[in-house]
């Protein structure tokens, strides 16, 4: 079977990114022909050279289209449009596929997948990584009512035209169902994590990190990921400073890049207990999570963000580090159901600092929660199992011409 994949951003485990589709494509390419239409955005951002850029068996067609998180709305729209134009041309040139897999974000990547599927008269599967356009609209990136209306209409039309839909969280599935899409057409596939890479975070690797970074005897709190506008970073910085004032043995690590990096850098300059760690390759990030006593997964208090499926949530639990979440959606329900973490409301640094002080004074409680989270991760978050589910969906969709 020939699977044509539209994904604007391809990464591998050498990149400071989740590399979800690297794992999924590696599994699927063992059994099927796979052609990926993407961009070279991340190829220049590899931090190591341990992994092939493409999984074995995947053919790639990639455009040179710059993109980064600091771009404004107009420049991002241009990048999205450039990918659409390139992907549409290439999608009509390749050998006719049996099924098309369109991966958003952005929504335009799914749109071009749908258009090529229509032209070539083949079924297509829509993977929903984030709720677009709800997210950019909530963040104020779509200023006119006409544009918002058109984007919502486009979103619904894509759900309707897709043969099957793969949302990355239960809350995304609920959102899609509320639009009138039949439940039989939707399969939830969690973002998940790479348990084989998580297994690399052994005692020796963690001990080396502690020694190299002067963290012996310190209790570490970790935020790892994008320092974006949606991530409530000012609240975390305020909580970190309050925590440092009350417990000098705590060190809060901020690992990543993004809009709020200057804010974190300034806080680290005035408070030694706050440290800015550069982005790490995918295969190395798990040792940092295991180094931490607890990690924080934070977002602004917006209903659309409650549906998120953040990689850092899965990665932390995979190595037995419990999580504090600020979403009121499915991640809150998950940590409470499995006893794998705690909920603290977004935008309340004093509450977050108080909760962390309480938990760090009870290391046995943190350890027990981490063990429960790791058990759940092994059962539910394995990307090899998720890849098998996605493969089955694609195979079934290919039969529904």
LUMROTOR-65946 format. One record per residue (C-alpha): residue number from 1; x, y, z. Coordinates in nm, 2 decimals. Layout:
# residues N
[node NUM,[X,Y,Z]],
...
END
This chain:
# residues 401
[node 1,[0.00,0.00,0.00]],
[node 2,[0.13,0.35,-0.08]],
[node 3,[0.07,0.61,0.19]],
[node 4,[0.11,0.98,0.10]],
[node 5,[0.18,1.19,0.41]],
[node 6,[0.14,1.57,0.43]],
[node 7,[0.32,1.72,0.73]],
[node 8,[0.47,2.07,0.72]],
[node 9,[0.72,1.99,1.00]],
[node 10,[0.94,1.68,1.00]],
[node 11,[1.17,1.61,1.29]],
[node 12,[1.39,1.33,1.41]],
[node 13,[1.53,1.24,1.76]],
[node 14,[1.84,1.46,1.70]],
[node 15,[1.60,1.76,1.71]],
[node 16,[1.48,1.95,2.01]],
[node 17,[1.12,1.84,1.93]],
[node 18,[0.89,1.55,2.00]],
[node 19,[0.96,1.36,1.68]],
[node 20,[0.62,1.18,1.71]],
[node 21,[0.59,1.11,1.34]],
[node 22,[0.94,0.98,1.31]],
[node 23,[0.84,0.69,1.53]],
[node 24,[0.51,0.64,1.36]],
[node 25,[0.66,0.65,1.01]],
[node 26,[0.94,0.41,1.11]],
[node 27,[0.68,0.16,1.21]],
[node 28,[0.45,0.20,0.92]],
[node 29,[0.73,0.20,0.66]],
[node 30,[0.82,-0.15,0.75]],
[node 31,[0.50,-0.27,0.60]],
[node 32,[0.40,-0.01,0.34]],
[node 33,[0.55,0.24,0.09]],
[node 34,[0.55,0.59,0.25]],
[node 35,[0.60,0.92,0.07]],
[node 36,[0.64,1.23,0.30]],
[node 37,[0.58,1.58,0.17]],
[node 38,[0.73,1.83,0.42]],
[node 39,[0.97,2.12,0.47]],
[node 40,[1.34,2.14,0.58]],
[node 41,[1.25,2.37,0.87]],
[node 42,[1.40,2.14,1.14]],
[node 43,[1.68,1.98,0.94]],
[node 44,[1.92,2.26,1.01]],
[node 45,[1.82,2.25,1.38]],
[node 46,[1.96,1.90,1.46]],
[node 47,[2.17,1.91,1.77]],
[node 48,[2.33,1.57,1.72]],
[node 49,[2.37,1.32,1.44]],
[node 50,[2.28,0.99,1.61]],
[node 51,[1.97,0.91,1.39]],
[node 52,[1.91,0.91,1.02]],
[node 53,[1.71,1.21,0.91]],
[node 54,[1.44,0.98,0.76]],
[node 55,[1.33,0.64,0.89]],
[node 56,[1.43,0.36,0.66]],
[node 57,[1.18,0.31,0.38]],
[node 58,[1.04,0.67,0.38]],
[node 59,[1.08,0.88,0.06]],
[node 60,[1.08,1.25,0.13]],
[node 61,[1.00,1.56,-0.08]],
[node 62,[1.09,1.87,0.11]],
[node 63,[1.06,2.25,0.05]],
[node 64,[1.30,2.51,0.19]],
[node 65,[1.05,2.72,0.38]],
[node 66,[1.17,2.91,0.69]],
[node 67,[0.95,2.89,1.00]],
[node 68,[1.01,2.96,1.37]],
[node 69,[0.80,3.05,1.68]],
[node 70,[0.91,3.41,1.69]],
[node 71,[0.74,3.49,1.35]],
[node 72,[0.44,3.72,1.36]],
[node 73,[0.10,3.61,1.22]],
[node 74,[0.16,3.76,0.87]],
[node 75,[0.49,3.58,0.83]],
[node 76,[0.34,3.25,0.95]],
[node 77,[0.06,3.28,0.71]],
[node 78,[0.31,3.32,0.43]],
[node 79,[0.50,3.01,0.54]],
[node 80,[0.17,2.81,0.55]],
[node 81,[0.08,2.93,0.20]],
[node 82,[0.42,2.85,0.06]],
[node 83,[0.39,2.49,0.19]],
[node 84,[0.04,2.45,0.05]],
[node 85,[0.16,2.56,-0.30]],
[node 86,[0.46,2.32,-0.28]],
[node 87,[0.27,2.03,-0.13]],
[node 88,[-0.01,2.05,-0.38]],
[node 89,[0.22,2.04,-0.68]],
[node 90,[0.42,1.75,-0.54]],
[node 91,[0.11,1.57,-0.43]],
[node 92,[-0.01,1.56,-0.79]],
[node 93,[0.33,1.44,-0.92]],
[node 94,[0.39,1.14,-0.70]],
[node 95,[0.27,0.79,-0.79]],
[node 96,[-0.10,0.76,-0.70]],
[node 97,[-0.14,0.67,-0.33]],
[node 98,[-0.39,0.43,-0.18]],
[node 99,[-0.45,0.67,0.11]],
[node 100,[-0.35,1.02,0.22]],
[node 101,[-0.26,1.11,0.58]],
[node 102,[-0.29,1.48,0.65]],
[node 103,[-0.14,1.61,0.97]],
[node 104,[-0.22,1.95,1.13]],
[node 105,[-0.10,2.18,1.26]],
[node 106,[-0.13,2.40,1.07]],
[node 107,[-0.48,2.35,0.94]],
[node 108,[-0.36,2.43,0.59]],
[node 109,[-0.15,2.11,0.58]],
[node 110,[-0.48,1.91,0.63]],
[node 111,[-0.65,2.13,0.37]],
[node 112,[-0.39,2.06,0.10]],
[node 113,[-0.41,1.68,0.19]],
[node 114,[-0.79,1.70,0.13]],
[node 115,[-0.75,1.88,-0.20]],
[node 116,[-0.50,1.63,-0.33]],
[node 117,[-0.71,1.34,-0.21]],
[node 118,[-1.01,1.49,-0.40]],
[node 119,[-0.81,1.54,-0.72]],
[node 120,[-0.66,1.20,-0.71]],
[node 121,[-0.99,1.03,-0.59]],
[node 122,[-0.84,0.86,-0.29]],
[node 123,[-0.95,0.85,0.08]],
[node 124,[-0.77,1.07,0.33]],
[node 125,[-0.72,1.05,0.71]],
[node 126,[-0.70,1.37,0.91]],
[node 127,[-0.47,1.38,1.22]],
[node 128,[-0.57,1.67,1.46]],
[node 129,[-0.27,1.77,1.67]],
[node 130,[-0.42,2.09,1.80]],
[node 131,[-0.76,2.25,1.77]],
[node 132,[-0.72,2.49,1.48]],
[node 133,[-0.85,2.75,1.42]],
[node 134,[-0.97,2.77,1.78]],
[node 135,[-0.62,2.81,1.92]],
[node 136,[-0.49,3.10,1.70]],
[node 137,[-0.83,3.27,1.73]],
[node 138,[-0.82,3.25,2.11]],
[node 139,[-0.46,3.39,2.10]],
[node 140,[-0.58,3.69,1.90]],
[node 141,[-0.41,3.59,1.58]],
[node 142,[-0.72,3.61,1.36]],
[node 143,[-0.86,3.97,1.41]],
[node 144,[-1.16,3.98,1.18]],
[node 145,[-1.50,3.81,1.23]],
[node 146,[-1.51,3.72,0.86]],
[node 147,[-1.18,3.54,0.87]],
[node 148,[-1.28,3.35,1.19]],
[node 149,[-1.61,3.24,1.03]],
[node 150,[-1.43,3.12,0.72]],
[node 151,[-1.17,2.93,0.92]],
[node 152,[-1.44,2.75,1.13]],
[node 153,[-1.63,2.66,0.81]],
[node 154,[-1.31,2.52,0.66]],
[node 155,[-1.23,2.32,0.97]],
[node 156,[-1.58,2.16,0.97]],
[node 157,[-1.56,2.09,0.60]],
[node 158,[-1.23,1.90,0.65]],
[node 159,[-1.38,1.69,0.93]],
[node 160,[-1.67,1.61,0.70]],
[node 161,[-1.46,1.52,0.40]],
[node 162,[-1.20,1.31,0.58]],
[node 163,[-1.25,0.93,0.57]],
[node 164,[-1.13,0.91,0.93]],
[node 165,[-1.01,1.15,1.20]],
[node 166,[-0.73,1.10,1.45]],
[node 167,[-0.75,1.35,1.74]],
[node 168,[-0.46,1.35,1.99]],
[node 169,[-0.66,1.38,2.31]],
[node 170,[-1.01,1.28,2.44]],
[node 171,[-1.11,1.64,2.47]],
[node 172,[-1.03,1.70,2.10]],
[node 173,[-1.25,1.39,2.02]],
[node 174,[-1.53,1.54,2.22]],
[node 175,[-1.50,1.87,2.04]],
[node 176,[-1.52,1.70,1.70]],
[node 177,[-1.82,1.49,1.81]],
[node 178,[-1.99,1.81,1.93]],
[node 179,[-1.97,1.94,1.57]],
[node 180,[-2.19,1.65,1.46]],
[node 181,[-1.92,1.42,1.33]],
[node 182,[-2.01,1.05,1.38]],
[node 183,[-1.82,0.87,1.66]],
[node 184,[-1.75,0.58,1.43]],
[node 185,[-1.54,0.82,1.21]],
[node 186,[-1.31,0.92,1.50]],
[node 187,[-1.03,0.74,1.68]],
[node 188,[-0.84,0.90,1.97]],
[node 189,[-0.46,0.84,1.94]],
[node 190,[-0.27,1.00,2.22]],
[node 191,[0.05,1.19,2.14]],
[node 192,[0.24,0.93,2.34]],
[node 193,[0.61,0.89,2.39]],
[node 194,[0.91,0.69,2.29]],
[node 195,[0.96,0.43,2.56]],
[node 196,[1.28,0.30,2.40]],
[node 197,[1.44,0.64,2.43]],
[node 198,[1.30,0.69,2.78]],
[node 199,[1.48,0.37,2.88]],
[node 200,[1.81,0.55,2.81]],
[node 201,[1.76,0.77,3.12]],
[node 202,[1.95,0.53,3.35]],
[node 203,[2.10,0.61,3.69]],
[node 204,[2.44,0.68,3.54]],
[node 205,[2.31,0.93,3.29]],
[node 206,[2.12,1.12,3.56]],
[node 207,[2.41,1.12,3.80]],
[node 208,[2.63,1.27,3.52]],
[node 209,[2.38,1.55,3.46]],
[node 210,[2.38,1.63,3.83]],
[node 211,[2.75,1.65,3.85]],
[node 212,[2.80,1.84,3.53]],
[node 213,[2.54,2.11,3.63]],
[node 214,[2.62,2.13,4.00]],
[node 215,[2.29,1.99,4.11]],
[node 216,[2.41,1.75,4.38]],
[node 217,[2.18,1.78,4.69]],
[node 218,[1.93,1.99,4.50]],
[node 219,[1.56,1.92,4.44]],
[node 220,[1.49,2.00,4.08]],
[node 221,[1.16,2.13,3.93]],
[node 222,[1.16,2.12,3.55]],
[node 223,[0.96,2.30,3.29]],
[node 224,[1.07,2.16,2.95]],
[node 225,[0.92,2.29,2.62]],
[node 226,[0.83,2.60,2.43]],
[node 227,[0.84,2.93,2.62]],
[node 228,[0.54,3.04,2.42]],
[node 229,[0.27,3.30,2.49]],
[node 230,[0.02,3.02,2.57]],
[node 231,[0.24,2.85,2.82]],
[node 232,[0.19,3.09,3.12]],
[node 233,[0.56,3.13,3.16]],
[node 234,[0.53,3.45,3.37]],
[node 235,[0.34,3.25,3.63]],
[node 236,[0.61,2.99,3.65]],
[node 237,[0.89,3.25,3.68]],
[node 238,[0.70,3.42,3.97]],
[node 239,[0.65,3.08,4.14]],
[node 240,[1.01,2.99,4.09]],
[node 241,[1.13,3.31,4.26]],
[node 242,[0.89,3.26,4.55]],
[node 243,[1.00,2.90,4.59]],
[node 244,[1.37,3.00,4.59]],
[node 245,[1.30,3.25,4.87]],
[node 246,[1.15,2.98,5.09]],
[node 247,[1.37,2.68,5.00]],
[node 248,[1.72,2.74,4.89]],
[node 249,[1.78,2.37,4.81]],
[node 250,[1.53,2.39,4.52]],
[node 251,[1.65,2.46,4.16]],
[node 252,[1.40,2.53,3.89]],
[node 253,[1.52,2.45,3.54]],
[node 254,[1.36,2.60,3.23]],
[node 255,[1.46,2.40,2.92]],
[node 256,[1.37,2.52,2.58]],
[node 257,[1.33,2.83,2.36]],
[node 258,[1.05,3.07,2.27]],
[node 259,[0.89,3.41,2.32]],
[node 260,[0.94,3.44,2.69]],
[node 261,[1.31,3.34,2.69]],
[node 262,[1.42,3.70,2.78]],
[node 263,[1.20,3.69,3.09]],
[node 264,[1.35,3.37,3.21]],
[node 265,[1.70,3.48,3.13]],
[node 266,[1.65,3.80,3.34]],
[node 267,[1.50,3.59,3.63]],
[node 268,[1.80,3.35,3.61]],
[node 269,[2.04,3.65,3.63]],
[node 270,[1.89,3.78,3.96]],
[node 271,[1.81,3.44,4.11]],
[node 272,[2.07,3.16,4.11]],
[node 273,[1.79,2.90,4.19]],
[node 274,[1.65,2.96,3.84]],
[node 275,[1.84,2.82,3.55]],
[node 276,[1.79,2.84,3.17]],
[node 277,[1.89,2.52,3.00]],
[node 278,[1.93,2.52,2.62]],
[node 279,[1.71,2.29,2.41]],
[node 280,[1.81,1.92,2.41]],
[node 281,[1.78,1.66,2.14]],
[node 282,[1.48,1.43,2.17]],
[node 283,[1.69,1.13,2.28]],
[node 284,[1.85,1.32,2.56]],
[node 285,[1.55,1.49,2.71]],
[node 286,[1.44,1.19,2.92]],
[node 287,[1.74,1.21,3.15]],
[node 288,[1.65,1.57,3.24]],
[node 289,[1.30,1.46,3.32]],
[node 290,[1.42,1.18,3.54]],
[node 291,[1.66,1.42,3.71]],
[node 292,[1.36,1.63,3.83]],
[node 293,[1.16,1.56,4.14]],
[node 294,[0.85,1.70,3.97]],
[node 295,[0.78,1.86,3.63]],
[node 296,[0.53,2.13,3.55]],
[node 297,[0.31,2.13,3.24]],
[node 298,[0.15,2.48,3.22]],
[node 299,[-0.09,2.67,2.99]],
[node 300,[-0.30,2.98,3.01]],
[node 301,[-0.66,2.94,3.14]],
[node 302,[-0.83,2.90,2.81]],
[node 303,[-1.08,2.62,2.73]],
[node 304,[-0.92,2.55,2.39]],
[node 305,[-0.59,2.48,2.56]],
[node 306,[-0.75,2.22,2.79]],
[node 307,[-0.76,1.98,2.49]],
[node 308,[-0.38,1.99,2.43]],
[node 309,[-0.18,1.68,2.42]],
[node 310,[0.17,1.81,2.52]],
[node 311,[0.47,1.59,2.47]],
[node 312,[0.63,1.70,2.81]],
[node 313,[0.33,1.54,2.99]],
[node 314,[0.40,1.20,2.84]],
[node 315,[0.78,1.22,2.86]],
[node 316,[0.78,1.31,3.23]],
[node 317,[0.55,1.02,3.33]],
[node 318,[0.74,0.78,3.11]],
[node 319,[1.05,0.81,3.34]],
[node 320,[0.86,0.81,3.66]],
[node 321,[0.85,1.19,3.73]],
[node 322,[0.51,1.31,3.85]],
[node 323,[0.35,1.61,3.69]],
[node 324,[0.17,1.93,3.80]],
[node 325,[-0.07,2.04,3.53]],
[node 326,[-0.26,2.37,3.50]],
[node 327,[-0.51,2.26,3.23]],
[node 328,[-0.86,2.18,3.35]],
[node 329,[-0.92,1.92,3.08]],
[node 330,[-0.82,1.56,3.03]],
[node 331,[-0.47,1.59,3.17]],
[node 332,[-0.61,1.70,3.50]],
[node 333,[-0.85,1.41,3.49]],
[node 334,[-0.57,1.17,3.40]],
[node 335,[-0.33,1.26,3.68]],
[node 336,[-0.61,1.25,3.93]],
[node 337,[-0.74,0.92,3.81]],
[node 338,[-0.40,0.75,3.80]],
[node 339,[-0.25,0.93,4.11]],
[node 340,[0.03,1.05,3.88]],
[node 341,[0.03,1.42,3.96]],
[node 342,[-0.16,1.72,4.08]],
[node 343,[-0.36,2.01,3.94]],
[node 344,[-0.29,2.38,4.02]],
[node 345,[-0.50,2.66,3.86]],
[node 346,[-0.32,2.86,3.59]],
[node 347,[-0.21,3.21,3.66]],
[node 348,[-0.17,3.17,4.04]],
[node 349,[0.21,3.16,4.12]],
[node 350,[0.16,3.17,4.50]],
[node 351,[-0.06,2.86,4.48]],
[node 352,[0.19,2.68,4.26]],
[node 353,[0.48,2.77,4.49]],
[node 354,[0.29,2.65,4.80]],
[node 355,[0.20,2.32,4.63]],
[node 356,[0.56,2.26,4.53]],
[node 357,[0.69,2.34,4.88]],
[node 358,[0.44,2.09,5.02]],
[node 359,[0.53,1.82,4.77]],
[node 360,[0.91,1.86,4.79]],
[node 361,[0.88,1.81,5.16]],
[node 362,[0.74,1.47,5.09]],
[node 363,[0.98,1.29,4.86]],
[node 364,[0.81,0.95,4.92]],
[node 365,[0.48,1.10,4.80]],
[node 366,[0.65,1.22,4.48]],
[node 367,[0.82,0.89,4.42]],
[node 368,[0.49,0.69,4.47]],
[node 369,[0.31,0.92,4.22]],
[node 370,[0.59,0.89,3.97]],
[node 371,[0.58,0.51,3.99]],
[node 372,[0.20,0.51,3.93]],
[node 373,[0.25,0.75,3.63]],
[node 374,[0.53,0.53,3.48]],
[node 375,[0.30,0.23,3.50]],
[node 376,[0.02,0.42,3.32]],
[node 377,[0.27,0.54,3.06]],
[node 378,[0.39,0.19,2.98]],
[node 379,[0.03,0.08,2.93]],
[node 380,[-0.11,0.38,2.74]],
[node 381,[0.16,0.60,2.59]],
[node 382,[0.38,0.36,2.39]],
[node 383,[0.42,0.51,2.04]],
[node 384,[0.48,0.16,1.89]],
[node 385,[0.13,0.07,1.99]],
[node 386,[-0.01,0.40,1.88]],
[node 387,[0.17,0.35,1.54]],
[node 388,[0.00,0.02,1.51]],
[node 389,[-0.34,0.18,1.56]],
[node 390,[-0.27,0.45,1.31]],
[node 391,[-0.15,0.19,1.06]],
[node 392,[-0.48,0.00,1.10]],
[node 393,[-0.68,0.32,1.05]],
[node 394,[-0.49,0.40,0.73]],
[node 395,[-0.53,0.04,0.60]],
[node 396,[-0.90,0.04,0.66]],
[node 397,[-0.94,0.39,0.51]],
[node 398,[-0.77,0.27,0.19]],
[node 399,[-1.04,0.01,0.14]],
[node 400,[-1.32,0.28,0.15]],
[node 401,[-1.29,0.43,-0.19]],
END
